[in-house]
Amino acid sequence: MSAVPDLAAPRAVAAQAPVPVAAPAAAGGSAGYRGILKATALIGGASALNIAVGLVRTKVLALLLGPAGFGLLGLYGSIVELVRSVAQLGINSSGVRQIAAAAGTGDAQRIAFTARVLRRVSLGLGLLGAGVLVAASSPVSTLTFGSAEHASSVALLGAAVFFRIVSDSQGALIQGLRRIGDFARVGFFGALLGSLASIALVALWGEAGVVPSLVAMAAGAALVSWWYARRVPLAAVALRWTEVRRESGSLLGLGLAFMASGLIMMASAYVVRLIVLRHDGLDAAGYYHAAWTLGGLYVGFVLQAMGADFYPRLVALIHDDARSNQVVNEQAQVSLLLAGPGMAATLTLASLVLSVFYSPAFGEAAETLRWVCLGMTLRVVTWPMGFIIVARGDQRLFFITELAWGLVSVGLAWALVSRYGHRGAGMAFFGSYVFHALMLYPIVRSLSGFRWSADTAASVGVFGVSVGAVFLAFQWWPVAWALAAGVLITLASTVYSLRVLLRLASPQHLPASVRRLLGALRLHTQGSP
């Protein structure tokens, strides 16, 4: 069942230039792989810069506010995130799908109509979310702080909720049209502008500037996203009520499925942490949190790029099974080639990584981190398949698969933590993605006839063996031997990835200096890996 009904093309009031939409990526050949790598580099680079900006902002605010003020900032921020997640009803994600589906038709009128409906719905939801938080400010303050003393500050957070929802919808327009460069710039400059404003307000007003700083960060993101969204020329269209209602229904229908999925993931993560806390104590909960955070740090760059570019690209050609299956294979292969060596390295250097990012006291989390890395490797493989369901707009099937994964994740944690402690939570994370893969493959096979290509299956096999071998080495061998084996396997898998990526993306498109360096390393080859 498609979430997008066939709409009669809205009548144009005045002719305008068509929206410049990135054409669907050609299936096959080096062009498709180059597009994936370019998008990954843009989004991954922007994500790295955003993390750097966030770390600097956090450090400065922590110094300015002290522990109590910083804790207050965290509580207020949690209120904004929770209200935003519920109030926007998932339309930021469903909006990307609707815009991408409209762009796939090549019809400028349809694109403009969908974009304007998205804007109106987001404005309405933003005002509704802000209004509800203002009206409920007193009970929210009492629930959070034990008294109504902070009610006026909670009410002011309604402005942050409004700006966040509006910003997300404008980002959905940019992402849906696959303006990936602009999408990356929105994320970076929005974070930079918001961080500068928030630091200035806290420096000026101290703890009294905490709430204004959160509003300023949200307003900065909204301003930057508006600046780039207004550069997208949209045709003038008549918004007929019946068509607006139908398109709004599609946005909200799929949006609710996205929201429910997000809530399932958050609830599952919360329950797993609660299980660890109740069974093993606060230290064990800290070990698991550290392992889960570090295990997903590197993979997060790859997955963010997947969501930013691959999702709208797949939506545009989802009704062509052969092409959509091919781009899923391409994305899975490239993502695994990029993430695989990083996972092998994290498995090998787990103790060192924990000591560097946290402290030597977190060394006990090393084995948990290795189990999490196994799960993250499987996540890279399974996520492209899952996008087939999302791109088709099948809300019911999407919700059922997410709910099944959440139940298995919590069930495994409950069974394993009682026996293995926080390591059991890592085992449960890995087991949940084994289940995810076994569940998704037959589903997408029946939907689109999907099957792994020979090249993708080869990469899955190589990294499955590599990551598995490193993991088992630390289970069976002395640490020194396991470390040596892990380093060798990481180097070998890195060379394999580079050779395959160079073959897929045509090295002649690289700068001459890079080609000379790769030639000196004997990695610049046109042949098979």
Secondary structure, DSSP 8 states (H G I E B T S, - for coil): --SS-------EEE------------SSHHHHHHHHHHHHHHHHHHHHHHHHHHHHHHHHHHHHHHHHHHHHHHHHHHHHHHHHHHHTTTHHHHHHHHHHHHHHHT-HHHHHHHHHHHHHHHHHHHHHHHHHHHHTHHHHHHHHHSSGGGHHHHHHHHHHHHHHHHHHHHHHHHHHTT-HHHHHHHHHHHHHHHHHHHHHHHHHHGGGGHHHHHHHHHHHHHHHHHHHHTTS---EE---HHHHHHHHHHHHHHHHHHHHHHHHHHHHHHHHHHHHHHHH-HHHHHHHHHHHHHHHHHHHHHHHHIIIIIHHHHHHTTT-HHHHHHHHHHHHHHHHHHHHHHHHHHHHTHHHHHHHHT-GGGGGGHHHHHHHHHHHHHHHHHHHHHHHHHHHT-HHHHHHHHHHHHHHHHHHHHHHHHHHTHHHHHHHHHHHHHHHHHHHHHHHHHHH-----HHHHHHHHHHHHHHHHHHHHHHHS-HHHHHHHHHHHHHHHHHHHHHHHHHHH-GGGS-HHHHHHHHHTT---SS--
